[in-house]
Each structure stands twice: as structure tokens, then as C-alpha cells.
């Protein structure tokens, strides 16, 4: 499987955690993950996710895009 390199200039991730009750933004370039798999029936499937370190003490994995 080939890996793509993408240069990320700036991205803000904001969400409200129901446990912490407030907005949390703690994201670095190392928190992003991408997966792409070829499919014999319809082309390819994949997704982009980001792991967010939350104020509640948990790390939430949020799917940004899927195909």
C-alpha cells in the first residue's frame, strides 16, 4: 500500500465533549491518520481520522472524511 504525504499548513478542530462540558482543541500533525484500500467491486475505500486529546482525560478518535 502506497502512502501519500500531505503538507498541512493550518487546521482547527473544535468539539464539545459531553463529559468535560467544554470545547477542546489539542491536535498536532501526528494525531492525523489516513487509510486507503482498493476494492475489486467499486474502486477504493478509506478515511481520514484525527485523535483529539480531551479535557476529560480521554482521547477521542473523530472521522473527518470517509469514502
Protein Blocks (a to p, Z undefined) as FASTA:
>chain_A
ZZdddddfbdcdddddfklopacddddfklpccdddddfknopadddddddddfkopacd
ddfbdZZ
